[in-house]
């Protein structure tokens, strides 16, 4: 056996390529899993189908990314093991994607914040020295475009809707805004990935992204983003809040009970 | 061995493999096959010959099934030595769906996708051809479809999304 912090043989990535691709994969996987929780629980049939369609897209993206990460480093025997058998701190998704499905306002706002960010992050991969990663990004961007369109239209509708829907969206903004500072951090992992030509620097798009969101929120019944607030960070470094643990409890159940189970 | 003969044989193999692939239906929409859907991108002759396929949507569950169905069909014709390779670029688009397949989709009750240059084209009821319809759900029973209802004949219908 290796160290205590890994099990069923998953190794941590060491190359800048695999490290960065795992981060992209973890974001997609965890948000996909969060959305999948809504299967059968959407506020309306049509919205239920939309959320599970997005879950499918994101898990599909995660699968392509993990498979590609494995081509750099032999971290696990297969994609399922890599996706589902790591300990909590080995997941490097941002905190935002693990935030719970409090209500529909939280869900669509989380999607809007994330997908609008993901667009910038994936556009920066289109000229990657890694052709397969560029292809994954190009394919995913087609899906991201309608995720943004759907989520934004609901942010506007809720914010500009009834007193109740407006209040719920405002609560969601107050709650989720603090997790957005991490998204555009130029940390060591992004730095190493830009140095090896894997990605262009997208972190300089932070103010553009923020401008877009602030404008949408303003159109959504004049909601203001909190101004004085400590941004919470840590997911990218493996320091998660309690939410990820609950997700992993569900996600990992089958792989832990039946190691190496395949679909 | 004479050169012309072997060249002809090689061409035969490619045509033969393509023909076999047209016998593999899309698992969700069995009236059209994977070649006319644009999933089969190429057949490359070599050692071993390769079939190049591309997924429609990243998470489409049919992708795995399609690979298995191709394998089964190749086995049936004794082509165990052919590789199936998935390739993402260029990215799949509904513009690759052939006109013949679009006609079959319509007969099957699915409004075929508009070309991406006409992506704002109105949905057309596959039963009565009316364009007087309303969007019920942007997302449908499979990633590639949305759900409409015809306001003239009052029937609901699936529309293959332009992607």
Interface residues (C-beta under 8 A of the other chain):
Chain A: X32 X45 X46 X49 X50 X53 X55 X56 X57 X58 X59 X60 X61 X63 X64 X131 X132 X134 X135 X136 X138 X139 X140 X142 X143 X146 X150 X263
Chain B: X55 X57 X58 X59 X60 X61 X64 X87 X88 X89 X91 X92 X136 X137 X138 X139 X140 X141 X143 X147 X163
